């Protein structure tokens, strides 16, 4: 075991990098929250978790994840991102079913962006055991 010199004891350690919470609104970091789903390290266990991870995919402009988690019968060929769009917050307003014990579920949410907000009631289904987005009803 080496001895510390007074100089090494007094050296200032750099502060750990601050990890902000996930864009989905949960306290975990993006890497531990939605980022793991985006990287393919597991699948969202509930419809709400999938909704949150898809919101983050819009924030991060992760087209591959959005297409991978879209129901095959409603999936578009590509996702067109508006380069001026800046998503700022997600608020989950209600959920129905969508737990690990269900095959369908709905999530009603408000996603805010710099010029306003989007209010949608999204429908989800399980396909081969994984939650996927089917479609949604947008309201004002």
N, C-alpha and C positions, 0 to 999 in steps of 0.2 A: 504494500500500500504506500503510495507516495504522500509526502507531506505537502500541504498547501503553503505557499509562501504568502506573506501579507498582501502582496500584489494580486495574487490570484483570488484571494478571499474578497478583495475590494473591487474586483472587476465587475462591472455592471453587466448583468445578463440581459439580453434583448427580450423584450416582452413577447409572449406568444402572439401570433397573428390572430386578430379578432375574427371569429367566424360568425358572420351574421346568420340569422335564422333563415330557414328555407323560404323561397318566394311564395310557397303555398300557404304561409301563415303559421305553420307550426314552429315550435321553438328549436327543433333540431336543425343542424346545419344542412345545407342542400346535399352534401355528399352522403350524409347518414339518412336523410329523409327521402326525397324524390330522386336524387341523383343515382341511388343504387338501382332503382327501377329503370332509369334511363340507360344505365350501363348494362342492363340485363342480369343483375345480381338479385334475382327474385322477381316476383310479380305482386302487384297490389292485392292485398288480402280482402279488401272490401270495395264496393262501388265508390264510396267517398274517397278512399285512398287513391283509386284510379283517377277520379275527377281531379284531385289535388295534383297528382303527378302529370296529368295532361295539361293543366293550367301552367305548371312549371315548364313543360315542353313548349308551350306557346311563348312563355317569357324567354326561354333559351333558344327558341327557333329550332327545335329538334324534330324535324320532319319525320325522320325514320321512326322515332318512338310513337309519334302521333299516328302514323299509318299502321304500325305494328299493333296498336291498341284500339283500332277502329274495327268494327264488325265487318266481316268480308262482304256482306250483302249491301252495306251502305258506304263502304270505304271509297273515297275519291282516288284518282290516280296520283294526285299530288296535293300538297298544301301550299296555298299562296299566302305568304306573310306580307303584311303591309309594313314596309320599312319605316314608316313614320309612327307606327303603333308602339306605345310604351305601356305595358301592363303594370299596374301599381299595387293592386291588392285583390285578394280573394276572400269572399265571405260566404260560408256555407249557411244557407237559410233553412234547409230542411232535407231530411233523407227518409226514404221509405224502402224497407227491405235492404237488399244489397250487402248483407253480412256474409260471412263465410258459410252460413247455412242456407243461403238462398241461391236461386239461379237467375233472378232478375232484381233490379233495383232502380230507384230514381234518386237523383240529387238535384236539389234546387239551389242555385248559387247566384251571386252577384260578383262579376269580375270587373274591377275598375281599371280604367286607363286614363291617360292624361286629359282627354277631352270629354270623358263621360263614363258610362258603365254599361255592361251587358248583363241582362237578367235572363237566365235560362233554366228550364226544367229538363235535365238530361236523363235519358234512359240507357241502362246498361244491362248486359246479359253475360252469362258465362259461356265461353266457347272453349272446349277442350280443357276445362277447369280454370281458365283464366278470365278475369273480367275484361270486357271490351265495351267501348262506347258504341251505341247504336245510332241515336239521333237525339234531337232536343227541340223543345218549343221555346222560342225567344219571345219575351214579353217586354213591354215598355215600363 
